[in-house]
Every structure is written in structure tokens, then in C-alpha cells.
């Protein structure tokens, strides 16, 4: 009984099926942790962008000026900024069509903002199904 029971020795002497399963577990663990950290950093970035935009919004800045800045930085801004920009864009389109009914203008802006909100939510929820699946299966396979 002088066999070496180190993990490396056990892996080297294991069958190819066991080695493949262990390798799969290691890969899935690394991918899961990468997705977790990517999600953490993305949420922190979104939170920072949103706080900055909200500060600017409630500071009393002219909405047209705020919209111009939001439209210009649409790719680099935060979700709240893009949602605001989509609402203002729709509002201005309806105003250009000479629609004067306040309810129609607000409904159009709300509809555009709701659609933009859903797009932003979908973007933030990427990889969550993967993490949920790995999290629910992990206890059964030893991850």
C-alpha cells in the first residue's frame, strides 16, 4: 500500500472517461466564474452610468440639451440614458407630425421607452440562463 494517492497521480491513472468528466467540470467551472465576473463588472458599469445620468436629469438641465447629449453618446452611455433618448426621439417624431394631443404624445413616448427598457433588460440578462443551469446541475456532478 505504498501507492501515491495525490490528485495528479489519481488523474493520470484514471480511465479516459473519468479524465474527460473531470476536464469538463474544470472547464465549466472556469466558464461559470468568467460569466459571473463579467456580469458583476457589467452591473457596476451600468450602475455608474445610470447614477451619472440620473444626477444630470434631476439637476434641471434642459431636456432638449440632455437628449442631444444622450443621442450623441448612445453607444457609450448607460441604459437609462438610452431609454430616455428613445422616449424623447419618439416624442419629437410625433411632434414633427403635428400631433398635438398630449395623451398620444405621452403614449408614444411610453411605448418607445418600454421597448427600449426591454432591450436593455435583455442585454443585462445575457448568460443568466447558463449560470442558472450550471448552478442547478453543479451539486449533482460535483462542480
N, C-alpha and C positions, 0 to 999 in steps of 0.2 A: 504493500500500500504506500509506496513512495511516489505515486503519480502526482504531478503538479496540477493543482486544481485552480489555476489562475484563469481569469476570463479569456485571455488571449489563447491559452492552451486549449480550453474547452471549445472555443470557436473554431480553432484550427482542426480539431479532431471531430467536429460535428459533421453531420451529413449536409449535403448541399441544400436540402430543403430548410433545415434549421438556419443555415447561414443566410439563405435568401430572406427568410422571415425576419431575422434579426436586422439585416440590412434594410429591409422595407420599414421596419419600426424606427430605425435611426433616421432614415430619410424623411419619413412622415413627421417625426418629432422636430427636425430642423425646419421643414417647410411650415409647420404649425407655428413655431416660435417666430419665424420670419414674418408670417402673416400677422401675428399678434403685435409685434413691434411696429410693423408698418402701419397697422390700424391705430396704435397709440400715438405715433407721430402725426398721422393724418388728422386725428381728432384734435390734438393740441394745435396744429396749424390752423384748422378751421375755427377753433375757439378764439385764437388770436385775431384772425381776420374779422370774425363776427363782432368781437368786442370793439375793435377799431372802427368798424363801420357803424355800429350802434352809437358809439360816442359821437361820431361825426353827424349822424342822423339827428340825434336829440340835442345837438349843440345849437340848432336854429339855422343851420346852413340852408340856403335857398334850395328847394327840391330840384329845380332845373339844373343848378350847378352840380348838385350831388349826383343827379342822373348822368350828366355829361362825364363826370369823373368815373362813375361806376361803369358806364358803357365803354369808356376808353380802356379800363383795366379789367374787362370782363374775364379774361383768361387767368389773370393773376390774382384777382380779388377772391373774396370768400363767398360762400353760398348765400349768405344774407344779402350781400351786395348784388349778386346775380338775380336773386328773387325780386329785389326792389327794382332792378333795371328792367326785368321782363314786365313787371306791372306798369311801370312808367312808360315803357315802349308801347304797350297796348293802349294805355290811356291816351297817349299822344296820337296814335294811329286813329283812334276813334274820334278824337277832337278834330283831326285833319279832314275827316269825312263829314264834318259839320254836324255831328251828333251832339245835341245839347242836353239831352235827358241825363240828369245826374245818376240815376239808378242804372241806366245802361252803361254809362262810363265806368261806374264802380264795379258792376258785374263783370265787364270785360277785363278790367284790371285784376279783379279777384281770380277770375278763371285763369288768366295767364300766370299769376303768381302761384296758384295751386299746382299748375302743371310744372312750373319751374321748381317748386318745392319738392314735388315727387321725383323729378330728375336728380335733384341734389341728394335726396334721401336714398335713392337707388345707388348713387355713386358712393355714398358713405357705407352702404350695406354690402359692398362687394366683399367676397371671401367669408362672410359670416356663415353661410350655409356650410362651407368647407370646415370652418372651425367648429361649428355645431356638430357636424357628422363625426369629426375626429374626436371631439370631446365626449360624445356619447358612446363611441366604439372603443375608445382608448382603454377603459378599465378592463374590458374583456380580452384585449390582446396584449396587455402588459405595457402599454405606452405610458 
